Amino acid sequence: MNNENKYYVYGHYFKENNELFYIGKGTRDRATTIAHRSLGWKNATNGKQWYSVILYSGLSNTEANSKECSLIELLKSKIVNKTVKRKDKVDTLLLKKYLSYDPT
C-alpha cells in the first residue's frame, strides 16, 4: 500500500448486541482510539463496551471521504453521527493528475 492509499473506513459496534453505532474514516489507530471523539459518541459508549471493524482499507483520502459520507447517509437513522464535519483537504493525487510544475 502506498502512502497515498493509507486511509480506511471503519465501524464501531456495541459488544452486547453487535449493533453498529458509528461510522468513521482514519489512518493508523484511529478506529480503536477514544481520543477526540464527539459528545454523541461519548454518550453512546458511556458504560458500554464496543469494538471496531475496518470496512474498507487501502483508500485515498478522497475515496475514504466518499465511502464514509455514503455510509453515514445510508445509516444515519441507526448511528450517532449524522453528518461528516471536516475541512476539505486537497487530494494530492488529484492535483498531480491535472497540474505539473515547471521551474522556469
N, C-alpha and C positions, 0 to 999 in steps of 0.2 A: 504494500500500500504506500503510495507516495504521500508526501506531506500535505498536498492539496486535498486529498481524499481521507482526511483524518476524522471526519465528523460521523456521528451516529444519531439515530433517533431511538429513544427508549420509552418504556412504560413503567410506571410504578403500580404495584398491586398490593392489596392487603393480604397478609398471610392467612387470616382467619377464613376467608371465603374466595380467595383468588380473584377478587374484583379489581378491575382496572380503575384507578382514580386519578392518574396524572400522565400526561404525555410531555416529553421534553427532548431537547437536542443538546448534544455536547461532544466533548472530547475527553480523553484520559479518564479520570474517575468521576466525572460529573453525575453519572447515573446512580452512583452509590453514596454520594456525599449528602449531608444535610445542610451544608453551608449555603448561604444566600438563597434560601427558599422563601416563597411568598407566605403571607399570613394565612391564606386559604390552605396552602399545603400543610403548614404547621398545625392549623386547627384540625384538618382531616386526619393527620397522623398522631395527634396527641393521645398517648397511651396505647397506640396500636403498633403492631409490627408490620413491616412491609418489606417487599423485595423488588428488585429491578430486573427487567428483561430488555436486552438490546433487540429492537425490532428490525432495524436496518443499519448496516455499517458500511464503511468504505466510501462515504459520500463526500462530495464537495460541500462547502458552506451553503451554496445556493440549493443544491439538491436536498440537503438536510432541512433547510428552512421550508422548502416546498412540501416535503413529506410531513414535517411537524405541523405546519398550518393545515394541511388537508386532513390529517388525523384529528386535530383539535376541532375543526369544523364538523367533521363527521360524528365525533363522540362528545361534543360539548354538553349534552344533556346528562352525561354519565360521569364526567370528570370535573375536578375542581378548577382547572384552568380553562377559561372560556375564550381567551384571546392570546395572541403572542405579542408580548411587549419587547421590542428590541430596536436598537438603532441599526438601520440598514448599513451594512458594510459593503464595500465594493469587492466583488469577486475578482480576484487576480487572474484566474483562468479566462474569464470573460474579457477582461481588459487586454490580456495578451493576444487573444483571438483577433481583436479589432484594431489594436494600436501597436505601433513599433517606435523604437527610439532611434533617432539619427543625431549623433553628437555634433554634426556640422551645422 
